Amino acid sequence: MNTRIYEYLLTVAEHKNISQAAMSCFISQPALTQHIKKLEGQLGAPLFERKNHELIPTTQGEIFLTTARRMLKIEQETLSHIEELRQNTPVTYRIFVDIEMRNLLIEQILPKFLTIYPGLKPTLISGDIHTAWDFLNSHSVDVGIFPLHGKYPPTIDCVSIQHSEYILLLPPHHPAAEHFSVHGVDMQLLQKETFILNQEFSSFHDLQWQILNYHHFKPAKILHTHSMQATVQMVLNGQGVSFFPNTIMPFLPTTCKACSFNPPWRFQYVVAYAKSRGLNMYHTQLANMLIEHYGQFRSHEV
């Protein structure tokens, strides 16, 4: 909004002197005089007249100054309303989250997060690890939270929130449990087993297939489940075996047999963001809350 001329004229009327008004407006006297003359030419009437060495508004000038005060007041009220609206409008914060971690975020992390940043409006998007890189690189999301094994693209930075490893979960009284607990998991002894894997399009599902591919292992039969809880129940019922992050071990029934790989199959939970966007306070706060959350598992293990 170009209301500068209104400010100029009100300043001239206040000082009754064009030189003093020019100094107050941080403009040269010739430039201020030119502004006034141009406006007077457009109106076809003088706005000021000289009386006793002072510039006094003419009748037309008083009318214009009244309008100028009103216009400046409208401008200020408009800008105040826009600023108030801006402050009260939620800021969209787009989070890419692994499907298996989605409930954790909704139920435990975001309620605490929004007490700190009530002006944020989180939007959750889920998918596999390949989709995550695409979304982060294209700035379709602001941050990603998922498990990661191996390297990540050079355009991405990550904050590690928890180091973990995958374990093999066996049904109660499984004949290979004792051997695996001493020597580590031998995939060749599981040739006839049904493998219960996470639902497709999740990062955990990708990790499970990385393990199978690494061992050049093709399961005799594969079942997919929609949650870890369902998988645990199926393993307990003797319907197959499965891979799990070891962070779940403190919460498993004692009848379940959990065995480590040799060498261990390690991964990490990360908060990822595009390097071009950088690490901001929202990402840092989320990472700290997740570090605190996963710290509870370490305390259980101790």
Buried (B, 14 or more C-beta within 10 A) or exposed (E): EEEEBBBBBBBBBEBBBBEBBBBBBEBEBEEBBEBBEEBBEEEEBBBBEEEEEEBEBBEBBEBBBEEBEEBBEEBEEEEEEEEEEEEEEEEEBBBBBBBBBBEBBEEEBBEEBBEEBEEBEBEBBBBBBEBBBEBBBEEEBBBBBBBBBEEBBEEBBBBEBBEBBBBBBBBBEBEBBEBBBEEBBBBEEBEEBBBBBBBEBBBBBBBBBBBBEEBEEEBEEBBBBEEBEBBBBBBBEEBBBBBBBBBBBEEBEEEBBBBBBEEEBEBBBBBBBBEEEEBEEBBEBBBEBBBEBBEEBEEEEE
